[in-house]
Amino acid sequence: MTQRNDTRPLRTEADERASLSRFLDDQRAILERKCAGLTAGQLRTRAVEPSALTLLGLVRHAAEVERSWFRNVLAGQSTTTRWPGARPGEFAEFDVAEADPGEAFAAWREECAYAREFTASATSLDVTGTAHGEEYTLRYVLTHMIEEYARHNGHADLLRERIDGATGE
C-alpha cells in the first residue's frame, strides 16, 4: 500500500470503483487544503491578474460541477444552479464579490456527499445518465471529475501561493 498526505492508505490493488473514488476524494481534499486557514477576503482574492479566478469561485464551481454531473446527469434530477447568472451559460459561481464562504463550502460538501453516496450505491460503473443527447457512464463521470479537480487544483495552487506563499498539496 502507498501512503498519501492525508495518511489514509491507498490500496494499489483496489477495484476500479474504489480506485476512482479514492483519487476523486484525494482531489477534493487538495482543494479543501488550498483554502484552509484563509479569511473570507483572501478566499475572494483575485490573486493572478488579469484573471478573475478566486479560490472561493473554484469551490463554488466544484459544487456546481458535482451537482450537475451526479444529480442532473446520472440521477436524472432537474436541479437548477445554486448561483444563477444573469445570462444563460454564464458561470455565475465565479462572481464572488459578495459570496459567503460558509454557504459555498456547505453546498460543496453537500454535493460531494451526494456524489459519494450515489457512487457507492450504483449497481456498477456502467450506470448511465443523459445530458444534451449524450449518454455518460458513472465511470466516465468519475474520471472526468478527477480531471476537473486536477486542473482546477493547479489553479488553486497558484492562487494560494500568490495570496500567502503557501505551496504544495
Secondary structure as the mmCIF struct_conf table of DSSP 4:
data_model
#
loop_
_struct_conf.conf_type_id
_struct_conf.id
_struct_conf.beg_label_comp_id
_struct_conf.beg_label_asym_id
_struct_conf.beg_label_seq_id
_struct_conf.end_label_comp_id
_struct_conf.end_label_asym_id
_struct_conf.end_label_seq_id
STRN STRN1 THR A 2 GLN A 3
TURN_TY1_P TURN_TY1_P1 ASN A 5 ASP A 6
STRN STRN2 PRO A 9 LEU A 10
TURN_TY1_P TURN_TY1_P2 THR A 12 GLU A 13
HELX_RH_AL_P HELX_RH_AL_P1 GLU A 16 CYS A 35
TURN_TY1_P TURN_TY1_P3 ALA A 36 GLY A 37
HELX_RH_AL_P HELX_RH_AL_P2 ALA A 40 LEU A 43
TURN_TY1_P TURN_TY1_P4 ARG A 44 ARG A 44
BEND BEND1 VAL A 48 VAL A 48
TURN_TY1_P TURN_TY1_P5 GLU A 49 PRO A 50
HELX_RH_AL_P HELX_RH_AL_P3 LEU A 55 GLU A 66
HELX_RH_PI_P HELX_RH_PI_P1 ARG A 67 LEU A 74
BEND BEND2 ALA A 75 ALA A 75
HELX_LH_PP_P HELX_LH_PP_P1 THR A 79 THR A 81
BEND BEND3 ARG A 82 TRP A 83
BEND BEND4 ALA A 86 ARG A 87
TURN_TY1_P TURN_TY1_P6 PRO A 88 GLY A 89
HELX_RH_3T_P HELX_RH_3T_P1 ALA A 92 PHE A 94
TURN_TY1_P TURN_TY1_P7 ALA A 97 GLU A 98
HELX_RH_AL_P HELX_RH_AL_P4 PRO A 101 SER A 121
BEND BEND5 ALA A 122 THR A 123
TURN_TY1_P TURN_TY1_P8 LEU A 125 ASP A 126
STRN STRN3 THR A 128 ALA A 131
TURN_TY1_P TURN_TY1_P9 HIS A 132 GLY A 133
STRN STRN4 GLU A 134 THR A 137
HELX_RH_AL_P HELX_RH_AL_P5 LEU A 138 ASP A 164
#
